[in-house]
Amino acid sequence: MTSWQIVRLVAGSFILLSLALGVQASPFFHSPWWLAFTAFVGANLLQSALTRWCLMETLLRKLGVRSGC
């Protein structure tokens, strides 16, 4: 997998997990504050789309994960 694929996989997983933990109708509900984490991930995705820079992708590249185009 390339770095951008891993970033999107992790972001999507974080969003689904935080929704499962933050929505009261979920059997895994813990606290509505988990929805703040969903907003944080969404804001980071928006920021990376506008600035074309993502910290996680930079870290993955330094760890040797190949960059994708």
C-alpha positions as CSV (number, residue, x, y, z in Angstrom):
1,M,0.0,0.0,0.0
2,T,1.1,3.5,-0.6
3,S,1.2,6.3,2.0
4,W,-1.9,8.1,0.7
5,Q,-3.9,4.8,0.8
6,I,-2.8,4.1,4.4
7,V,-3.8,7.7,5.4
8,R,-7.3,7.2,3.9
9,L,-7.6,3.8,5.5
10,V,-6.7,5.1,8.9
11,A,-8.9,8.2,8.6
12,G,-11.9,6.1,7.5
13,S,-11.4,3.6,10.3
14,F,-11.1,6.4,12.9
15,I,-14.3,8.0,11.6
16,L,-16.3,4.8,11.7
17,L,-14.9,3.8,15.2
18,S,-15.6,7.3,16.7
19,L,-19.2,7.2,15.3
20,A,-19.7,3.7,16.8
21,L,-18.5,5.0,20.1
22,G,-20.3,8.4,20.0
23,V,-23.8,7.8,18.5
24,Q,-26.3,6.8,21.2
25,A,-28.1,4.3,18.9
26,S,-24.9,2.3,18.6
27,P,-24.4,-0.9,20.7
28,F,-20.9,0.3,21.3
29,F,-21.9,3.8,22.6
30,H,-19.6,5.2,25.2
31,S,-19.8,9.0,25.2
32,P,-21.1,11.7,22.8
33,W,-17.6,13.3,23.1
34,W,-16.3,10.8,20.6
35,L,-18.1,12.8,17.9
36,A,-15.5,15.6,18.6
37,F,-12.9,13.1,17.4
38,T,-15.0,12.5,14.2
39,A,-14.9,16.3,13.7
40,F,-11.2,16.4,14.3
41,V,-10.5,13.8,11.7
42,G,-12.8,15.5,9.2
43,A,-11.1,18.9,9.8
44,N,-7.7,17.3,9.2
45,L,-8.9,15.8,5.9
46,L,-10.2,19.1,4.9
47,Q,-6.9,20.9,5.8
48,S,-4.8,18.3,4.0
49,A,-7.0,18.7,0.8
50,L,-6.6,22.5,0.9
51,T,-2.9,22.7,1.8
52,R,-1.8,19.5,0.0
53,W,0.1,18.5,3.2
54,C,-0.6,15.8,5.7
55,L,1.5,15.1,8.8
56,M,0.7,11.3,8.8
57,E,1.7,10.9,5.2
58,T,5.0,12.7,6.0
59,L,5.6,10.4,8.9
60,L,4.8,7.3,6.8
61,R,7.2,8.3,4.1
62,K,10.0,8.8,6.8
63,L,9.2,5.2,8.0
64,G,9.8,4.0,4.4
65,V,6.3,3.6,3.1
66,R,6.4,4.4,-0.6
67,S,4.6,7.5,-1.9
68,G,1.8,7.1,-4.3
69,C,0.7,9.4,-7.1
